[in-house]
Amino acid sequence: MGSGLLLKLARDSMLEVYRAERLIDKEKLLKEYPILATPMACKVAIYLEEELFSSYMSEAEIPLLENIILSAKKAAFEADSEHILTSTQFLHAQLELTLFTPDGVISEKDEPILKDKEAFVSY
């Protein structure tokens, strides 16, 4: 399981809210990647134009799968009432996922879905 899958999981978590439908098959993911059932803290940070927009750090008391989903949604929609991620911002945002493993901290950023800065509008 690569970090790309985990970043996609974070992004899909946000997309579930925009589309108002379930996109993540938790049972399938847990069967394919049993490590996702391991309790592990994580942090999801959202960047717009290389600047921190919002972030949320979870506790290690629940499975990693649930922590990533929870952290992504809270970072995008609940971390700060002044920083609710619009769908336009979502397309231009970079996500950073940090895992707090027993062996140390692992962190990786993805690329925005749309990289054209001319199309970015901040409200």
C-alpha positions in Angstrom: 0.0 0.0 0.0 1.5 3.3 -1.1 1.0 6.7 0.2 -0.7 7.6 -3.1 -3.6 5.4 -2.1 -3.8 7.1 1.3 -3.8 10.6 -0.3 -6.5 9.4 -2.7 -8.5 8.2 0.3 -8.2 11.6 1.9 -9.2 13.4 -1.4 -12.1 10.9 -1.9 -13.3 11.6 1.6 -13.8 15.3 0.7 -15.3 14.4 -2.7 -18.0 12.4 -0.8 -19.2 15.6 0.8 -19.2 17.5 -2.5 -21.1 14.8 -4.3 -23.3 13.8 -1.3 -22.7 10.1 -1.9 -20.5 7.3 -0.6 -17.5 6.7 -2.8 -15.2 4.8 -0.4 -15.7 1.0 0.0 -14.4 0.6 3.5 -14.9 -3.2 3.6 -13.0 -3.7 0.4 -10.1 -1.5 1.5 -9.9 -3.3 4.9 -9.7 -6.7 3.2 -7.1 -5.5 0.7 -5.0 -3.5 3.2 -5.5 -4.9 6.8 -3.1 -2.3 8.1 -5.8 0.3 7.7 -7.5 -1.3 10.7 -4.6 -0.4 12.9 -5.1 2.6 15.3 -2.8 5.3 14.1 -2.9 9.1 14.4 -2.7 11.2 11.2 -2.9 14.8 10.1 -4.4 16.1 6.9 -3.3 19.6 5.8 -4.7 21.5 2.8 -2.6 24.0 0.9 -3.7 26.6 -1.6 -0.9 28.2 -3.7 1.7 26.7 -1.3 0.1 28.4 1.8 -1.5 26.4 4.6 -5.3 26.8 4.3 -6.5 24.4 7.0 -5.5 21.2 8.8 -6.8 18.6 11.2 -4.9 16.1 13.4 -6.7 13.0 14.6 -6.1 10.8 17.6 -4.6 7.3 17.4 -7.6 5.7 19.2 -9.4 4.7 16.0 -8.4 2.7 12.9 -6.2 4.5 10.3 -8.9 4.2 7.7 -11.4 6.1 9.8 -8.8 8.6 10.9 -7.9 9.6 7.4 -11.6 10.0 6.4 -12.4 12.0 9.5 -9.2 14.2 9.3 -9.8 15.0 5.6 -13.4 16.0 6.2 -12.7 18.0 9.3 -9.7 19.8 7.6 -11.9 20.7 4.6 -15.2 21.5 6.3 -15.0 21.9 10.1 -11.5 22.9 11.3 -12.2 26.6 11.1 -15.5 28.2 10.1 -13.6 30.8 8.1 -11.8 28.1 6.1 -14.5 26.0 4.5 -13.0 24.5 1.3 -15.1 25.4 -1.8 -15.3 23.0 -4.7 -13.1 25.3 -6.8 -10.5 25.5 -4.1 -10.6 21.7 -3.8 -9.6 21.4 -7.4 -6.6 23.6 -6.9 -5.6 22.4 -3.4 -2.6 20.2 -2.5 -3.2 17.7 0.3 -0.5 16.6 2.7 -1.0 13.5 4.8 1.1 12.8 7.8 1.1 9.5 9.6 2.4 9.1 13.1 3.6 5.5 13.0 5.4 3.6 15.8 8.6 3.8 13.6 8.4 7.6 13.1 6.6 10.3 11.1 5.8 9.8 7.4 4.5 12.7 5.3 3.6 13.2 1.7 1.9 15.8 -0.5 -0.1 15.2 -3.6 -0.5 17.5 -6.6 -3.6 19.7 -7.2 -6.2 18.2 -9.6 -6.0 21.5 -11.6 -2.7 23.3 -11.8 -3.8 26.3 -13.8 -3.4 29.2 -11.4 -5.3 31.5 -13.7 -8.5 29.6 -13.1 -8.1 29.8 -9.3 -10.6 32.1 -7.6 -10.4 32.7 -3.8 -13.5 33.8 -2.0 
